[in-house]
């Protein structure tokens, strides 16, 4: 896992494994697009916001 994802996991209070599963799920749902190892494009802002 890149240090960027490890940092993101730490900032969100998740384990790196949980973050990876969440990102995969969000991508499957069409809410985000992962570009490379360091860029996350938000496609479904409203859907993600409803999770909070």
C-alpha positions, 0 to 999 in steps of 0.5 A: 500500500502506498504511503498516501493510502496509509496516511489516508487510512490513518486520518480517517481512523481506518485500517489500511485493509478497511480503507482498501475495501471501502475504496473498492466498494465506492468504485464498484458503486460508481461513486469514485474513480481511482486513477493510479495509486495516488488520485481519487476522483469523486463522481457521486458526491451526493451519494458519498455525502449521504453516508455521513 
